[in-house]
Structure formats: C-alpha cells, structure tokens
C-alpha cells in the first residue's frame, strides 16, 4: 500500500481535483490530508469529498494551527502505515500512470530511495523542477539581482539550466511537489527538519537523504500537472522573509570551517537587505514573483 501525504493551507479550489486524480481503483492507497488551519473552506471541501467517496481510504487531520509544511509532512509520516510514501502538493493532478511508473523505479534498484516525476503546468508546458544543492556563492550571486535582471546572460548553474528534464538521471534535489520515498529513507535520513517550515525543507531533506547513501531519481516517464505558486501567492510579503530565513538556516546548518562563519554573516546581512528591497517592490506592485 502507498501512503499519500498532502499538506493543505487555503487550497479549497485545488484539493478536490488533486484527490480525484489519484489512482484509487487500481492501487491500494492510504491518503492522509493534513490541513494547517485553512481560513477558506478547505476543511469543508475535504469532508464533502470524503462523504461522497466512503470507500476511499482518506484520513483527515484538521490542525488548529498552521504548523508549517515540514511539520505537516512529519505529522503525516508519523501516522502513515504504507510503504512507499508519496509527498504530494494539493495544487497538483496525477496522470493515470504516474504512481505505477514511479513505483517501478523504486523497485528496479534498491539504492534508489526517492523518485520524482516531470512537472507540467495545466497547459502542458514543462516546469523545470530539478536543482543541484546550492553553495553559498550561488546564493550570493543570486542576491546581486543579475540573474533576474538579465536571465538570458546570467543563469545560475545550481538551477541546472543545461538539463532538459526529459532524460532520466540521478539528481540532487527535485522539487518536493511530488516525491515517492521508501520508508527505509525515513528510517535512515530522518523526517523533515521543522526549522524549515516552508522553504528549504526539501533541499535539506534531499541532502540528508543523499548523505545517508540513497539515490534520488528523476523519472520523466512519470508526469504530473502543477498549478505552480498557488500557495506562495497567498501572502507574498510573508513568504519573501520565510524564503530568506530558510536560506540562512540551511547554510548555517550545513556550513563547515571558520571562514564560512564570516561568509555566513555577510550572507545574513545581504538576505536582510534584499528582503527589504523585495518587500518594497512587491508592495509597490513592481515585483510580484516571490
């Protein structure tokens, strides 16, 4: 049985289609939806869906506070009974063969601990989803603003601009919008670090998975649709600061050597400064992309 873990927060418009897309009749599923105190009618939509499909193994956890994405996933991991486990975003929809393809990839090689699909938008356009683990100088370069101002001239290598996302390969960090993970990975690498409530939790988790000796496979034969940015756009000002906070905590956790402490201090100052600039640009309507 596969356990599907979905964390929601104000996703009333997306979650029914996500649940409808799961291959309920064909694969034994246990679906755990953890709602982080949605302010819309996500909870009601979930109850309605459950009542309309009484034969589906859907378990609802309606939290009284927003504990963050990482804590929500960990809550699901602690209550799930299946193996493997699928981390799935609420603003996604699977294709009929998505789970079978990903499951076969895990079964084919014992050291593949996680597998991720190719991600498309609702029009069928490719959404690049794989990255290398960022190094501190990668982020410092990003903070200059040059990659955003001149994307054709400056493309950060850690974002894998050369990768067409149509070739199967081992990767560092696929987007955790859809990630099938062996239970053995949880046993050896641990759960998500809740110090990264929204951003960089997947980066940190993938790094620990790789360090534990597992491979992470990008499998383009499996596909999902993703309404990218649905959750992020709900409160861009707040999420700008959360993204910068997650970045700083990631490098503080994984830094090494005395010199990196000096660079980390500089990174912290730059993150604060660029956070202020981005917030001003968002508030004035000049800049909308978190």
Protein Blocks (a to p, Z undefined) as FASTA:
>chain_A
ZZdddddehilkmmmmmmmmpcfklpccddddddehiablmlmmmmmmmmmmmmbccddd
ddfbdebjklmmmmmmmmpcbdcdddddfkbccdfklmmmmmmmmmmpmklmbdcddddd
fkopacdfbdcdddfklmmmmmnommmmmmmlmccfklopmbgolaccddfbdcfkbccd
dfklmmmnopadfklmmgoklmmmmmmmmmnopacdddfkbccdddehklmmmmmmlmmm
mmmmmmmmmmmmmggcjklmmmmmmmmmmmmmmmmmmmmmmmnomambZZ
